[in-house]
Amino acid sequence: MEELPRLLCTAQHAPHLQSHRAAVRSPDDFVVSCCRSLPLRYLLSVHIASIVRFGQSLEEWYPFDYQFVIQESFQEQEAELQHNATNSTQKY
């Protein structure tokens, strides 16, 4: 748990990660919750780079493929958006 304060400090440098600081239980929870919270319009290199850099700083503490989590999360969001769009058009 010694790493957690440093992770919180690191997260403060990325504005779109700040809202989830209080929910951190472990590095993987933090990264997954942040990725799931990002809207698709943030698929810009600067945002992805900040998350990947943050993920890379966690590798020694908890080895994990953060790029895969990011990709999987965006695919889930895209599928959910398409599902919602389909449902909203069926109502009319």
N, C-alpha and C positions, 0 to 999 in steps of 0.2 A: 504493500500500500504506500510505500515511500514515494513511488513514482507519481501518484495521483496529483499532488499539488503542482508538479511540473507540467503535467498534462493539462491541467486547468489553465495554467499560465500560457501554455502554447496555444490553447484554443482561443484565448482572448484576442489573439492576433488575426483571427479569421472571423469577421463579423457574423457570417451566416452560421457559425457553430456556437455562438455565445448563448443562445436561448436554451441549450441543453446541458449547460454546465452543472446544474443542480441535480440532474438525473443520473450522473455518472456512478455506476456501480463497479464497472470494470472497463478496461480499454476497448474491448470488443463491443460491449453494450453501447459505449459512447459513440464509436465510429458508426455502428449500424444505425443507431437512432438519428445521428446527424445526416447520414446518407439518405435515409428514408424521408427525412423532413425537407430535403432540397427539392424545389420544383424543377421541372424539366428545363425551364429557361436558363437555369444555371449551368447548363452543359457547355461552359466556356472554359478554355484552357486555364485561365487564372484561378477559377474556383476549383476545378479538378486538381490542379497542381497544389493548391493549398491543402486539400484533403489528403492527397497522396503524400506530401511532405509530412503532414501530421501522422499519417499511418506509418510511414517509414521510421519515424522517431519512436514508435511503439514496438518495433520488430524485436528488439532484445528482450523486452519485458513480456511480450506475448506474440510469438511468431504467427503470422496470419497473412493471407493474401487480401489486402485491403482493396486492391484494384478490382478483384473479383466481386467483393461486396458492393463496391460502387456500381459496377456494371449490372449486377443482379438487381440492385435496388432500383436503378433507373428503368430496367426492363419491367419490373413489377409495377412501377408508377405508370409507365406507358400503357401497359395492359389494363390497369385500373381506369385510366382516362378514357381509353377506347371503350371499355365496358360501360362506363357512365354515359358516354356520348351515345352509344347504341340504345341504352335504356331511355335516355331523354327523348330520342327521336321516335321511339316506339309509343310514347305516351300520346302523341299527336295524331 
